[in-house]
Amino acid sequence: MTRDDIIDKIRKVEALYTGTDSKGEMQAARSALDRLQAQLSAAPEEAVEFQFSLPDPWKRQLFLALIRRHGLRPFRLPRQRTSTIMVRVPRSVLDTVIWPQFTQLSSLLHDYLSEATRDIITRSVHGDVSEASEQLSLPGVS
């Protein structure tokens, strides 16, 4: 039985469960639904090929490390840029584990690198790292 077959059966049993008033039928439908849910969680999800483009080298290194940490093998196809990362992974693993970890760690990494950059520039180049002010006309032009 495929994953789609199990999902289809779950929908049918849920319809039976919600459409009956008999306690016996409800209990039978509930136990059938529980068995199907257990089958669904035990059914292996098919890996899907995903392509990511990460031009930022620090984010790319982080993503590659996360992919490898979860036992997956990142790759590139011939003629793809080094910023491209391909990986075969079940969608649920990507959506619930890898991508949330990546976004959280990427945000932490970005904050750390921004702070370190600001500190290095203020200590070694100039103390004022504020953005340039906006002017209505070009300096020296009337």
Secondary structure, 3 states (H helix, E strand, C coil): CCHHHHHHHHHHHHHHHHCCCCHHHHHHHHHHHHHHHHHHHHCCCCEEEEEEECCCHHHHHHHHHHHHHCCCCCECCCCCCCCEEEEEEEHHHHHHHHHHHHHHHHHHHHHHHHHHHHHHHHHHCCCCCCCCCCCCCCCCCC
